[in-house]
């Protein structure tokens, strides 16, 4: 029988424990642990959730990795065509972890209405385009259908529609300069809005209009087997650099690869700062909770000085007595973790389900509501880490037990 655990249980379940002078201090310590774990869960879930959402939005407009021709073109406009006939299209069989490959082309143009005009980047897509993420961004109308004959359907952003005073069902004229000779009469196209999207990413919403890729091919006088570039989606974002290098090695020598971390390095440098903020919050909360537990442990020890003296007189070793109080502290930490996890996960579930809390300035975070991402292994690891670190912090104050002598302790009143 584990004597230390038995004594700790008696101390926890005893009536005098609930009415002792240490009771309010113990409750404060439990509350500190609970509040700490709530704050840590919220910091991790919202920080990681925001990172995932921003990465998801950037990938929705660009794919994770782009394959294009080697050239000195630094703009987003497709200039030199790439052959659609490639070993990796429509399916990348040589590399694992590739979920989708799609062909696109882009061309700069101007939308003209009776009252105003706006610059745009027409993104030509075909029937292989992955609309999965965009379904969430649709605020009016439906996605265009490019699976049949060439049509004039387009998907436009709410920001651009508002500026141009357009709505679903409206048509507009657009003009595209001919490559290589700006003096020639520009290409003129009439499009009809079938859907309006709002990704919350102003940099993209103010630019992209989705059209049938065959319009781009005709205006650039490309063949049906020529496109602007390929966009590749991967299954695990953490393997982005690795997959970029693998794709580069598996494609022809005249093709280049670029991933979104390189293309939008400022955005990804910014979201990497979230990791530091999360670590800082976790560190502060663990220190606060640990200090409260140290206070509670010291009060428990002082309150049980006579008991410690009796146990020493009966032959108990210092470490054995220290274990009694560490068991007691473990129970208190576990109670705090239980309450904290219940409250924290409950709040996160409500936020994920109903999106109760929103950003006051959504344009700064590229999303209106505060996203959450709950990862079970991370939560378990967090709870285990908090428990172990708090117990390590309690080892030093429990050393005070070794300084208590049986004679003085038993005579103590």
C-alpha positions in Angstrom: 0.0 0.0 0.0 1.3 3.5 -0.9 1.4 5.2 2.5 2.1 8.6 1.1 -0.9 8.5 -1.3 -3.1 7.2 1.6 -2.2 10.1 3.8 -2.7 12.6 1.0 -6.2 11.2 0.3 -7.1 11.6 4.0 -5.9 15.2 4.0 -7.9 15.9 0.8 -11.2 14.2 2.0 -11.0 15.3 5.7 -13.6 17.8 6.9 -11.1 19.9 8.7 -9.4 20.4 5.4 -12.4 22.2 4.0 -12.8 24.5 7.0 -9.1 25.2 7.6 -7.4 28.6 7.2 -5.8 27.2 4.0 -9.1 26.5 2.3 -9.5 30.0 0.7 -5.9 30.0 -0.4 -6.3 26.6 -2.0 -9.4 27.8 -3.9 -7.5 30.7 -5.2 -4.7 28.4 -6.3 -7.1 26.2 -8.1 -8.8 29.2 -9.7 -5.4 30.5 -10.9 -4.6 27.1 -12.6 -8.1 27.0 -14.2 -7.9 30.6 -15.5 -4.4 29.9 -16.7 -5.4 26.9 -18.7 -8.4 28.8 -20.2 -6.1 31.6 -21.3 -3.5 29.1 -22.7 -6.2 27.1 -24.6 -7.7 30.3 -26.1 -4.2 31.6 -27.1 -3.2 28.4 -28.8 -6.6 27.7 -30.5 -7.1 31.3 -31.8 -3.4 31.8 -32.7 -3.2 28.5 -34.7 -6.7 29.0 -36.1 -5.7 32.4 -37.4 -2.5 31.1 -39.0 -4.5 28.3 -40.7 -7.1 30.6 -42.0 -4.6 33.1 -43.5 -2.6 30.3 -45.0 -5.8 28.8 -46.4 -6.8 32.0 -48.0 -3.4 32.7 -49.6 -3.4 29.1 -51.0 -7.0 29.5 -52.3 -5.8 32.3 -54.7 -2.4 30.9 -55.5 -2.2 27.2 -54.7 0.6 26.1 -52.3 3.2 25.9 -55.1 3.3 27.5 -58.5 5.0 26.0 -61.6 5.8 28.4 -64.4 8.3 29.2 -67.1 11.8 30.6 -66.2 11.6 34.3 -67.2 12.2 37.7 -65.8 8.5 38.4 -65.3 7.9 39.6 -61.7 4.3 40.4 -62.1 1.2 38.2 -61.7 0.4 38.5 -65.4 1.0 35.4 -67.5 3.3 36.3 -70.3 5.1 33.2 -71.7 2.8 30.1 -72.0 3.5 26.8 -70.4 2.6 23.5 -72.2 -0.4 21.8 -70.6 1.1 18.4 -71.6 3.3 17.5 -68.6 4.0 14.3 -66.8 2.7 15.7 -63.5 -0.7 16.9 -65.0 -3.5 16.3 -64.2 -2.1 14.1 -61.4 1.3 14.3 -59.7 2.1 10.6 -59.4 5.9 10.8 -58.7 5.5 12.7 -55.4 3.4 11.7 -52.4 1.4 14.3 -50.5 0.1 16.2 -53.6 -3.6 16.6 -53.4 -4.4 18.6 -56.6 -2.9 20.2 -59.6 -4.7 22.9 -61.7 -3.9 25.0 -64.8 -4.5 28.7 -64.7 -3.6 31.9 -66.6 -3.8 35.6 -65.6 -4.2 38.8 -67.6 -4.4 42.4 -66.5 -7.3 44.5 -67.6 -9.8 47.3 -66.8 -13.5 47.0 -66.0 -15.4 49.9 -67.4 -19.0 50.9 -66.4 -21.0 54.0 -67.3 -19.9 55.8 -64.1 -16.4 54.5 -63.2 -13.7 52.0 -63.9 -11.4 49.6 -62.0 -8.2 47.8 -62.7 -8.3 44.0 -62.3 -6.4 40.8 -62.8 -8.5 38.3 -64.7 -7.7 34.9 -63.5 -8.5 32.3 -66.1 -9.5 28.9 -64.7 -11.0 25.8 -66.2 -13.0 22.8 -65.2 -10.0 21.4 -63.1 -10.1 24.4 -60.8 -10.5 23.6 -57.1 -13.5 25.7 -55.9 -13.7 24.0 -52.5 -12.4 26.8 -50.4 -14.3 29.5 -52.4 -17.6 28.0 -51.5 -17.2 29.5 -48.0 -16.4 32.9 -49.5 -19.5 33.2 -51.7 -21.8 36.0 -50.3 -24.2 36.2 -53.3 -25.0 34.2 -56.4 -23.2 31.0 -57.3 -19.9 29.8 -58.6 -19.4 30.1 -62.4 -19.5 26.9 -64.5 -16.6 26.5 -66.9 -17.1 22.8 -67.6 -19.0 23.2 -70.8 -18.7 25.6 -73.8 -16.9 29.0 -73.5 -19.2 31.4 -71.6 -19.1 34.9 -70.2 -19.7 34.0 -66.5 -17.4 35.6 -63.9 -16.9 35.6 -60.1 -16.1 39.0 -58.7 -15.3 40.3 -55.2 -17.8 42.2 -53.1 -15.2 45.0 -52.7 -14.9 45.4 -56.5 -18.7 45.0 -57.0 -19.4 47.8 -54.5 -16.8 50.1 -56.1 -18.3 49.5 -59.6 -21.9 49.5 -58.2 -22.6 46.0 -59.7 -24.6 43.1 -58.5 -25.3 39.4 -59.5 -26.8 39.3 -62.9 -25.2 42.5 -64.1 -22.9 42.6 -67.1 -19.9 44.8 -67.7 -17.3 45.4 -70.4 -13.6 44.9 -69.8 -10.5 45.8 -71.8 -7.2 44.0 -72.1 -4.1 45.4 -73.8 -2.5 43.2 -76.4 0.8 41.8 -75.3 3.8 43.4 -77.0 2.0 46.3 -78.6 0.0 48.7 -76.5 -0.8 50.8 -79.5 -3.2 48.2 -81.0 -6.9 48.2 -80.2 -7.3 46.4 -76.9 -9.3 43.2 -76.6 -12.9 43.8 -75.5 -14.9 41.3 -73.5 -18.3 41.4 -72.0 -18.8 39.4 -68.8 -21.8 38.6 -66.7 -21.6 38.3 -62.9 -22.9 35.0 -61.6 -21.4 35.2 -58.1 -19.8 37.6 -55.6 -17.2 36.5 -53.1 -15.6 38.0 -50.0 -12.5 36.4 -48.7 -11.6 39.3 -46.4 -8.2 39.4 -48.0 -8.2 42.9 -49.4 -5.0 42.4 -51.3 -6.7 39.7 -53.4 -10.3 40.9 -53.3 -9.3 44.2 -54.8 -7.6 42.5 -57.7 -8.9 39.1 -58.8 -11.9 38.4 -61.2 -12.3 34.7 -62.1 -13.1 34.1 -65.8 -13.0 31.1 -68.2 -9.3 30.4 -69.0 -10.3 30.1 -72.7 -10.8 33.8 -72.8 -7.2 34.4 -71.8 -5.9 31.8 -74.3 -7.8 33.5 -77.2 -6.7 37.0 -76.3 -3.0 35.8 -76.0 -3.4 33.7 -79.2 -2.4 30.6 -77.3 -3.2 27.1 -78.2 -5.7 25.1 -76.1 -2.7 23.2 -74.7 -1.0 26.4 -73.5 -1.6 27.9 -70.1 0.0 30.5 -67.8 1.2 28.3 -64.9 0.2 25.4 -62.7 -0.9 25.6 -59.1 -0.2 22.7 -56.9 -1.9 21.9 -53.6 -0.3 19.8 -50.9 -1.8 17.8 -48.1 0.5 18.9 -45.3 1.5 22.6 -45.1 4.4 21.8 -42.8 6.1 20.0 -45.7 5.8 23.0 -48.1 9.6 23.5 -48.5 10.3 19.8 -48.8 7.6 19.4 -51.5 8.7 22.5 -53.3 12.2 21.0 -53.7 10.8 17.7 -54.8 8.6 19.3 -57.4 11.5 21.4 -58.7 13.6 18.2 -59.1 10.8 16.3 -60.9 9.8 19.0 -63.5 11.6 20.0 -66.7 14.7 22.2 -66.6 12.9 25.1 -68.2 10.2 25.2 -65.5 10.6 27.0 -62.2 8.8 26.5 -58.9 7.8 29.0 -56.2 5.8 28.4 -53.0 3.6 30.9 -51.3 6.0 31.4 -48.4 8.5 32.8 -50.8 6.0 34.8 -52.8 4.3 36.3 -49.8 7.1 36.2 -47.3 5.9 39.3 -45.4 2.6 37.8 -44.6 4.2 34.6 -43.4 6.8 36.4 -41.4 4.0 38.3 -39.7 2.0 35.1 -38.8 5.1 33.4 -37.5 5.1 36.1 -34.8 1.9 34.4 -33.4 4.1 31.5 -32.2 6.1 33.9 -30.0 2.9 35.5 -28.6 1.5 32.1 -27.8 4.7 31.0 -26.1 4.8 34.2 -24.1 1.2 33.8 -22.8 1.8 30.1 -21.9 4.9 31.0 -20.0 3.3 33.8 -18.0 0.2 31.7 -17.2 2.4 28.8 -16.0 4.5 31.1 -13.8 1.4 32.7 -12.3 -0.3 29.4 -11.6 3.0 27.9 -10.3 3.4 30.8 -7.8 -0.1 30.4 -6.5 0.5 26.6 -6.1 3.7 27.4 -4.2 1.8 29.7 -1.8 -0.9 27.0 -1.3 1.7 24.3 -0.7 3.6 26.4 1.9 0.4 27.2 3.7 -0.5 23.4 3.7 2.9 22.6 5.1 2.8 25.2 7.9 -0.8 24.1 8.7 0.4 20.5 9.1 3.6 21.1 11.0 2.5 18.9 13.9 1.6 16.1 11.5 5.0 16.4 9.9 6.7 16.2 13.3 4.7 13.1 14.2 5.6 11.4 10.9 9.2 12.1 11.4 9.1 10.8 15.0 7.6 7.6 13.7 10.5 7.2 11.3 9.3 8.7 8.0 11.9 10.1 5.7 11.9 13.7 4.4 11.2 12.6 0.8 8.3 10.4 1.9 6.7 13.3 3.7 7.4 15.6 0.8 5.6 13.2 -1.5 2.5 13.4 0.7 2.2 17.1 0.0 3.2 16.8 -3.7 0.4 14.2 -4.1 -1.9 16.8 -2.5 -0.7 19.5 -4.8 -1.1 17.2 -7.8 -4.7 16.7 -6.9 -5.3 20.5 -6.6 -3.6 21.1 -10.0 -5.7 18.4 -11.6 -8.9 20.0 -10.2 -7.8 23.3 -11.7 -7.0 21.7 -15.1 -10.3 19.9 -15.1 -12.3 23.2 -14.6 -10.0 25.1 -16.9 -10.4 22.6 -19.8 -14.1 22.4 -19.3 -14.5 26.2 -19.4 -11.9 26.8 -22.1 -13.0 24.1 -24.5 -16.6 25.1 -24.0 -15.9 28.7 -25.0 -13.8 27.5 -28.0 -16.6 25.2 -29.2 -19.2 28.1 -28.9 -16.8 30.4 -30.9 -16.2 27.8 -33.6 -19.9 27.0 -33.8 -21.5 30.5 -33.6 -18.6 32.9 -34.3 -19.6 35.1 -31.3 -16.4 37.2 -31.2 -15.3 39.2 -34.2 -12.3 41.4 -34.9 -12.9 45.1 -34.5 -10.7 45.7 -37.6 -11.1 42.6 -39.8 -9.1 44.1 -42.7 -6.0 43.9 -40.5 -6.4 40.2 -39.9 -8.0 39.2 -43.2 -11.0 37.7 -41.5 -14.1 39.0 -39.8 -14.4 36.5 -36.9 -11.8 35.0 -34.6 -11.1 31.5 -35.9 -10.2 28.6 -33.6 -8.4 25.4 -34.3 -8.6 22.7 -31.6 -6.0 20.0 -31.8 -6.4 17.1 -29.3 -2.7 16.1 -29.1 -1.7 19.7 -28.5 -4.3 20.0 -25.7 -3.1 16.8 -24.0 0.5 17.9 -24.3 -0.4 21.3 -22.8 -2.1 19.8 -19.8 0.8 17.3 -19.2 3.3 20.1 -19.5 1.4 22.4 -17.1 1.2 19.5 -14.6 4.9 18.6 -14.8 6.2 22.2 -14.7 4.0 23.1 -11.7 5.2 20.0 -9.8 8.8 20.9 -10.7 8.3 24.4 -9.3 6.9 22.8 -6.1 9.9 20.6 -5.4 11.9 23.5 -4.0 9.3 24.9 -1.6 8.6 21.3 -0.4 12.2 21.2 0.8 11.1 23.3 3.8 9.9 20.0 5.3 13.4 18.9 5.8 14.0 21.8 8.2 11.2 20.9 10.5 12.4 19.0 13.6 10.1 16.5 15.4 10.6 18.0 18.9 9.7 21.6 17.9 6.9 20.5 15.6 5.1 18.3 18.1 5.2 21.0 20.8 3.9 23.6 18.3 0.5 25.1 19.1 
